[in-house]
């Protein structure tokens, strides 16, 4: 498949951003390709289009499937497996946030709670206990807020995001 310069730029940039988010460049580029093209693609075509090894594509697709970002699709008249992603940017956003919450925030909450519940916590100084407790409270607040945001309709969430600076100004006025 021949990509336009704009599609190439989009895919390359998404790959660069992925590395900053801790995601393999090829994984990010495959997701970007599926998103920007908007049609199911077989692994062979993905490998050829991006100029990466077929084995790398297979591993990357498995990772994307584990993140619930890519699904297997069947195309009539073609026996090969094709892969697709949601074309709804809000659905993708919600999926990434949910997955990161489950993979990163929840294990941290579990560990912090286990630290506080440990019989060994009494051996820790008051300041260390307080820091663990404060961190746990912050993490629980973040996950609670995340859950609330994920329940909002995209139009409501967009309005809320646009209100960010205005809310900050209101809070500053209340603090004075």
JOZI-V337493 format. One record per backbone hydrogen bond with DSSP energy under -1.0 kcal/mol. CO is the residue of the C=O (numbers start at 1). NH is the residue of the N-H. If there is no record, write none. Layout:
BEGIN
CO,NH
CO,NH
END
This chain:
BEGIN
4,8
5,9
6,10
7,11
8,12
9,13
10,14
11,15
12,16
13,17
14,18
15,19
16,20
17,21
18,23
19,22
24,28
25,29
26,30
27,31
28,32
29,33
30,34
31,35
32,36
33,37
34,38
41,83
42,46
43,47
44,48
45,49
46,50
47,51
47,52
53,57
54,58
55,59
56,60
57,61
58,62
59,63
60,64
61,65
62,66
63,67
64,69
64,70
65,68
71,84
73,82
75,78
82,73
83,41
84,71
88,92
89,93
90,94
91,95
92,96
93,97
94,98
95,99
96,100
97,101
98,102
99,103
100,104
100,105
101,106
104,108
105,109
106,110
107,111
108,112
109,113
110,114
111,115
112,116
113,117
114,118
118,121
120,123
121,124
125,129
126,130
127,131
128,132
129,133
130,134
131,135
132,136
133,137
134,138
135,139
136,140
137,141
138,142
139,143
140,144
141,145
142,146
143,147
144,148
145,149
146,150
147,151
153,157
154,158
155,159
156,160
157,161
158,162
159,163
161,164
163,167
164,168
165,169
166,170
167,171
168,172
169,173
170,174
171,175
END
